[in-house]
Amino acid sequence: MVSKQAYLVSDPKDIGDPAGVILPGVGDFGACMDALDERGFKSVVLDLIAAKTPLLGVCVGMQMLFEFSEESGGHAGLGLLPGKVTKLRGARRLPQMQWNTLDLPKDSGGLYVGIAERPWVYFVHSYAITSSEFATATCDYGENFVASVQSGNVFGTQYHPEKSSKAGLSIIANFVSIAEGRAFETDTGN
């Protein structure tokens, strides 16, 4: 049975059959990937993606969806999306630790259903994806970078929706709706 109750999982055996999964990430990319692997979550995450369970990566959790990051001296990611995470080069000050606006395409859907044009969200990061065919929002902080992605049942936000006031709560509510319906606007094989 698919669980509709939110719960924190510290042991991969306790994951059950969730309606959706949030992959958080705080700190160093390499340490996050190592912890995911050492604790046995890497294979669980990949199995959930293969089973079409919606996954939302937040901050470093989004970065881990990609193939590689130059942070930590270079480290492989989950490889769910093509691309390399790089240090923000045009930024005035790192990390970007502030509110900033998102640039959304006119036909925004998925996480952005019902979200106002150019919503304010909260960022804390020094590394980002600078371009992706799966970008659903971008942002500028001395250079343009990808603020969110979607590929099939895989979603990611470079910003922290849980710290982003009403817009963030609406984005989380949209992910919950997607997870409850397990419906995807696009399916690119994930």
LINWODA-V787717 format. One record per helix or strand of 2 or more residues. SS is the DSSP state (@ for helix, = for strand). FROM is the first residue (numbers start at 0). LEN is the number of residues. If there is no record, write none. Layout:
SS&FROM&LEN  SS&FROM&LEN
This chain:
@&11&3  =&19&4  @&28&10  @&40&10  =&53&5  @&59&4  =&65&4  @&70&3  =&74&2  =&80&7  =&95&6  =&102&2  @&109&3  =&119&6  =&126&2  =&134&6  =&143&8  =&153&4  @&160&3  @&164&17
